[in-house]
């Protein structure tokens, strides 16, 4: 599987195995978020009654729920989002919600799923009120260890989401901004939506 795809996706999965460390440092709401994520991930990964395809689809759903999809979609589109009409925004967001997990999980295979060995939480801190930074080192069965960082944000409602991954120095937000905004230069948000909808869908 493509190294960038794997290194961006895996922090979501590895977060689920690091719950105990998070529980010691996070706010109560983000602790519950991490615990729920862990429980669901473990259930998906070790479900012997589900096929790989079923597990893959479950991971896509979990990926969509764990990320702050609305915030990320608007953030990466920047001025193209701000200058678009309501219907254009709705069409883009629908396409983006489908595109993001398919882009990062599309080549996720059984070896990757079975290759998770361990994760060590090496740093966790509150950068600003309700904004958290974590650094992990991931041990894999089929590849070298990966150093991954990610950001958790707690909304006013108390719900926590992931805003960004930084895997081996590669930021998901930076990668997305560059790609999405380069598309916008050719035709604004409608063109971005058109190109996202034209991408192959995983499984």
DRENBATOR-81250 format. One record per residue (C-alpha): residue number from 1; residue in three letters; x, y, z. Coordinates in Angstrom, 3 decimals. Layout:
% residues N
+-----+------+----------+----------+----------+
| seq | type |     east |    north |       up |
+-----+------+----------+----------+----------+
| NUM |  ALA |        X |        Y |        Z |
...
+-----+------+----------+----------+----------+
***
This chain:
% residues 203
+-----+------+----------+----------+----------+
| seq | type |     east |    north |       up |
+-----+------+----------+----------+----------+
|   1 |  UNK |    0.000 |    0.000 |    0.000 |
|   2 |  UNK |    1.156 |    3.527 |   -0.777 |
|   3 |  UNK |    3.294 |    4.788 |    2.113 |
|   4 |  UNK |    1.533 |    8.171 |    2.380 |
|   5 |  UNK |   -1.900 |    6.548 |    2.397 |
|   6 |  UNK |   -0.837 |    4.045 |    5.045 |
|   7 |  UNK |    0.938 |    6.585 |    7.214 |
|   8 |  UNK |   -2.039 |    8.956 |    7.192 |
|   9 |  UNK |   -4.640 |    6.311 |    7.886 |
|  10 |  UNK |   -2.870 |    4.289 |   10.561 |
|  11 |  UNK |   -2.945 |    6.963 |   13.307 |
|  12 |  UNK |   -6.755 |    6.580 |   13.410 |
|  13 |  UNK |   -6.354 |    2.858 |   13.982 |
|  14 |  UNK |   -3.437 |    3.168 |   16.367 |
|  15 |  UNK |   -5.286 |    5.723 |   18.453 |
|  16 |  UNK |   -7.696 |    2.957 |   19.328 |
|  17 |  UNK |   -4.893 |    0.932 |   20.935 |
|  18 |  UNK |   -3.551 |    3.836 |   22.984 |
|  19 |  UNK |   -6.636 |    4.560 |   25.043 |
|  20 |  UNK |   -5.130 |    3.904 |   28.447 |
|  21 |  UNK |   -2.408 |    6.479 |   27.927 |
|  22 |  UNK |   -4.945 |    9.010 |   26.722 |
|  23 |  UNK |   -7.181 |    8.370 |   29.696 |
|  24 |  UNK |   -4.452 |    9.602 |   32.007 |
|  25 |  UNK |   -3.995 |   12.971 |   30.297 |
|  26 |  UNK |   -7.042 |   13.916 |   28.248 |
|  27 |  UNK |  -10.170 |   15.750 |   29.252 |
|  28 |  UNK |  -13.103 |   13.535 |   30.251 |
|  29 |  UNK |  -14.918 |   14.098 |   26.938 |
|  30 |  UNK |  -11.891 |   13.312 |   24.779 |
|  31 |  UNK |  -11.135 |   10.320 |   26.957 |
|  32 |  UNK |  -14.600 |    8.954 |   26.225 |
|  33 |  UNK |  -14.032 |    9.684 |   22.545 |
|  34 |  UNK |  -10.793 |    7.689 |   22.574 |
|  35 |  UNK |  -12.362 |    4.851 |   24.536 |
|  36 |  UNK |  -15.310 |    4.566 |   22.167 |
|  37 |  UNK |  -12.970 |    4.651 |   19.191 |
|  38 |  UNK |  -10.807 |    1.949 |   20.727 |
|  39 |  UNK |  -13.733 |   -0.320 |   21.491 |
|  40 |  UNK |  -15.213 |   -0.033 |   18.019 |
|  41 |  UNK |  -11.855 |   -0.448 |   16.276 |
|  42 |  UNK |  -10.989 |   -3.557 |   18.285 |
|  43 |  UNK |  -14.405 |   -4.996 |   17.496 |
|  44 |  UNK |  -13.942 |   -4.363 |   13.773 |
|  45 |  UNK |  -10.370 |   -5.636 |   13.542 |
|  46 |  UNK |  -10.995 |   -8.848 |   15.506 |
|  47 |  UNK |  -14.444 |   -9.710 |   14.183 |
|  48 |  UNK |  -13.945 |  -13.235 |   12.822 |
|  49 |  UNK |  -17.455 |  -13.291 |   11.384 |
|  50 |  UNK |  -16.844 |  -10.343 |    9.041 |
|  51 |  UNK |  -15.069 |  -10.456 |    5.710 |
|  52 |  UNK |  -12.223 |   -8.095 |    4.910 |
|  53 |  UNK |  -14.614 |   -6.092 |    2.703 |
|  54 |  UNK |  -17.055 |   -5.695 |    5.594 |
|  55 |  UNK |  -14.240 |   -4.629 |    7.918 |
|  56 |  UNK |  -13.002 |   -2.172 |    5.283 |
|  57 |  UNK |  -16.446 |   -0.595 |    4.976 |
|  58 |  UNK |  -16.729 |   -0.368 |    8.754 |
|  59 |  UNK |  -13.343 |    1.392 |    8.876 |
|  60 |  UNK |  -14.563 |    3.918 |    6.313 |
|  61 |  UNK |  -17.583 |    4.715 |    8.471 |
|  62 |  UNK |  -15.441 |    5.008 |   11.580 |
|  63 |  UNK |  -12.971 |    7.205 |    9.695 |
|  64 |  UNK |  -15.773 |    9.568 |    8.695 |
|  65 |  UNK |  -17.063 |    9.760 |   12.259 |
|  66 |  UNK |  -13.659 |   10.247 |   13.900 |
|  67 |  UNK |  -12.714 |   13.194 |   11.699 |
|  68 |  UNK |  -14.322 |   16.622 |   11.862 |
|  69 |  UNK |  -15.331 |   16.222 |    8.234 |
|  70 |  UNK |  -17.247 |   19.509 |    7.923 |
|  71 |  UNK |  -14.409 |   21.589 |    9.361 |
|  72 |  UNK |  -11.763 |   19.832 |    7.263 |
|  73 |  UNK |  -13.801 |   20.062 |    4.052 |
|  74 |  UNK |  -14.242 |   23.816 |    4.496 |
|  75 |  UNK |  -10.669 |   24.368 |    5.607 |
|  76 |  UNK |   -9.031 |   22.648 |    2.654 |
|  77 |  UNK |  -11.295 |   24.402 |    0.129 |
|  78 |  UNK |  -10.588 |   27.837 |    1.618 |
|  79 |  UNK |  -11.844 |   30.743 |   -0.486 |
|  80 |  UNK |  -13.519 |   28.390 |   -2.963 |
|  81 |  UNK |  -15.872 |   27.346 |   -0.163 |
|  82 |  UNK |  -16.436 |   30.900 |    1.068 |
|  83 |  UNK |  -17.270 |   32.191 |   -2.418 |
|  84 |  UNK |  -19.636 |   29.359 |   -3.343 |
|  85 |  UNK |  -23.415 |   29.230 |   -3.061 |
|  86 |  UNK |  -25.340 |   26.929 |   -0.738 |
|  87 |  UNK |  -26.096 |   24.265 |   -3.365 |
|  88 |  UNK |  -22.489 |   24.230 |   -4.556 |
|  89 |  UNK |  -21.334 |   23.760 |   -0.983 |
|  90 |  UNK |  -23.736 |   20.878 |   -0.381 |
|  91 |  UNK |  -22.622 |   19.090 |   -3.541 |
|  92 |  UNK |  -18.953 |   19.575 |   -2.699 |
|  93 |  UNK |  -19.335 |   18.380 |    0.870 |
|  94 |  UNK |  -21.151 |   15.224 |   -0.222 |
|  95 |  UNK |  -18.359 |   14.465 |   -2.687 |
|  96 |  UNK |  -15.629 |   15.273 |   -0.186 |
|  97 |  UNK |  -17.047 |   13.034 |    2.562 |
|  98 |  UNK |  -16.898 |   10.138 |    0.109 |
|  99 |  UNK |  -13.543 |   11.109 |   -1.366 |
| 100 |  UNK |  -11.479 |   11.505 |    1.792 |
| 101 |  UNK |  -11.826 |    8.018 |    3.305 |
| 102 |  UNK |  -11.660 |    6.389 |   -0.114 |
| 103 |  UNK |   -8.473 |    8.270 |   -0.910 |
| 104 |  UNK |   -6.759 |    7.244 |    2.311 |
| 105 |  UNK |   -8.292 |    3.804 |    2.851 |
| 106 |  UNK |   -8.692 |    2.733 |   -0.762 |
| 107 |  UNK |   -5.504 |    0.628 |   -0.838 |
| 108 |  UNK |   -5.739 |   -0.606 |    2.732 |
| 109 |  UNK |   -5.249 |   -4.392 |    2.605 |
| 110 |  UNK |   -5.390 |   -7.361 |    4.950 |
| 111 |  UNK |   -1.656 |   -7.310 |    5.612 |
| 112 |  UNK |   -1.966 |   -3.728 |    6.879 |
| 113 |  UNK |   -4.875 |   -4.708 |    9.105 |
| 114 |  UNK |   -3.045 |   -7.715 |   10.504 |
| 115 |  UNK |    0.280 |   -5.909 |   10.716 |
| 116 |  UNK |   -0.578 |   -3.752 |   13.722 |
| 117 |  UNK |    1.648 |   -4.838 |   16.602 |
| 118 |  UNK |    1.920 |   -2.016 |   19.114 |
| 119 |  UNK |    1.862 |    1.736 |   19.612 |
| 120 |  UNK |    3.669 |    3.867 |   22.142 |
| 121 |  UNK |    2.313 |    7.250 |   23.098 |
| 122 |  UNK |    5.472 |    9.329 |   23.474 |
| 123 |  UNK |    3.889 |   12.749 |   23.988 |
| 124 |  UNK |    0.467 |   14.207 |   24.760 |
| 125 |  UNK |   -0.305 |   17.781 |   25.703 |
| 126 |  UNK |   -2.899 |   20.521 |   25.556 |
| 127 |  UNK |   -1.650 |   23.136 |   23.115 |
| 128 |  UNK |   -4.573 |   25.498 |   23.669 |
| 129 |  UNK |   -7.834 |   25.119 |   25.569 |
| 130 |  UNK |   -9.694 |   22.148 |   24.105 |
| 131 |  UNK |   -6.944 |   21.448 |   21.540 |
| 132 |  UNK |   -4.620 |   18.479 |   22.035 |
| 133 |  UNK |   -1.437 |   17.212 |   20.414 |
| 134 |  UNK |   -0.265 |   13.611 |   20.533 |
| 135 |  UNK |    2.824 |   11.859 |   19.212 |
| 136 |  UNK |    2.982 |    8.112 |   18.808 |
| 137 |  UNK |    5.504 |    5.575 |   17.575 |
| 138 |  UNK |    3.885 |    2.684 |   15.773 |
| 139 |  UNK |    5.431 |   -0.775 |   15.545 |
| 140 |  UNK |    4.378 |   -2.763 |   12.497 |
| 141 |  UNK |    4.801 |   -6.401 |   11.548 |
| 142 |  UNK |    5.431 |   -5.775 |    7.856 |
| 143 |  UNK |    7.198 |   -2.408 |    7.827 |
| 144 |  UNK |    9.448 |   -0.063 |    9.760 |
| 145 |  UNK |    8.046 |    1.866 |   12.755 |
| 146 |  UNK |    6.131 |    5.039 |   11.911 |
| 147 |  UNK |    6.227 |    8.234 |   13.963 |
| 148 |  UNK |    2.762 |    9.782 |   13.785 |
| 149 |  UNK |    1.293 |   12.913 |   15.315 |
| 150 |  UNK |   -2.291 |   14.056 |   15.397 |
| 151 |  UNK |   -4.520 |   16.797 |   16.726 |
| 152 |  UNK |   -7.708 |   16.341 |   18.727 |
| 153 |  UNK |  -10.180 |   19.178 |   19.183 |
| 154 |  UNK |  -13.077 |   19.334 |   21.630 |
| 155 |  UNK |  -16.041 |   21.335 |   20.345 |
| 156 |  UNK |  -18.267 |   23.534 |   22.500 |
| 157 |  UNK |  -20.779 |   20.697 |   22.520 |
| 158 |  UNK |  -18.150 |   18.558 |   24.257 |
| 159 |  UNK |  -17.725 |   16.224 |   21.279 |
| 160 |  UNK |  -14.156 |   15.437 |   20.221 |
| 161 |  UNK |  -12.852 |   14.980 |   16.696 |
| 162 |  UNK |   -9.549 |   14.599 |   14.901 |
| 163 |  UNK |   -8.525 |   17.651 |   12.859 |
| 164 |  UNK |   -5.195 |   16.592 |   11.371 |
| 165 |  UNK |   -2.623 |   13.804 |   11.036 |
| 166 |  UNK |    1.086 |   14.448 |   10.701 |
| 167 |  UNK |    2.740 |   11.187 |    9.668 |
| 168 |  UNK |    6.514 |   11.352 |    9.240 |
| 169 |  UNK |    6.262 |   15.079 |    8.670 |
| 170 |  UNK |    3.372 |   14.894 |    6.177 |
| 171 |  UNK |    0.260 |   16.836 |    7.222 |
| 172 |  UNK |   -3.091 |   15.612 |    5.949 |
| 173 |  UNK |   -4.411 |   19.174 |    5.915 |
| 174 |  UNK |   -1.448 |   20.497 |    3.949 |
| 175 |  UNK |   -1.719 |   17.674 |    1.429 |
| 176 |  UNK |   -5.437 |   18.223 |    1.033 |
| 177 |  UNK |   -5.170 |   21.998 |    0.723 |
| 178 |  UNK |   -2.612 |   21.701 |   -2.054 |
| 179 |  UNK |   -4.661 |   19.216 |   -4.062 |
| 180 |  UNK |   -8.119 |   20.709 |   -3.544 |
| 181 |  UNK |   -7.079 |   24.312 |   -4.133 |
| 182 |  UNK |   -5.136 |   23.398 |   -7.275 |
| 183 |  UNK |   -8.385 |   21.951 |   -8.623 |
| 184 |  UNK |  -10.236 |   25.099 |   -7.602 |
| 185 |  UNK |   -7.968 |   27.211 |   -9.783 |
| 186 |  UNK |   -9.468 |   25.473 |  -12.816 |
| 187 |  UNK |  -13.117 |   26.119 |  -12.054 |
| 188 |  UNK |  -13.936 |   26.881 |   -8.434 |
| 189 |  UNK |  -15.897 |   24.621 |   -6.107 |
| 190 |  UNK |  -18.079 |   23.071 |   -8.864 |
| 191 |  UNK |  -14.971 |   21.820 |  -10.662 |
| 192 |  UNK |  -13.525 |   20.461 |   -7.401 |
| 193 |  UNK |  -16.786 |   18.567 |   -6.849 |
| 194 |  UNK |  -16.774 |   17.217 |  -10.390 |
| 195 |  UNK |  -13.245 |   15.868 |  -10.066 |
| 196 |  UNK |  -13.890 |   14.330 |   -6.659 |
| 197 |  UNK |  -16.978 |   12.542 |   -7.958 |
| 198 |  UNK |  -14.941 |   11.190 |  -10.881 |
| 199 |  UNK |  -12.462 |    9.410 |   -8.593 |
| 200 |  UNK |  -12.759 |    5.627 |   -8.261 |
| 201 |  UNK |  -14.589 |    4.474 |   -5.141 |
| 202 |  UNK |  -12.972 |    1.907 |   -2.874 |
| 203 |  UNK |  -14.955 |   -1.312 |   -2.492 |
+-----+------+----------+----------+----------+
***
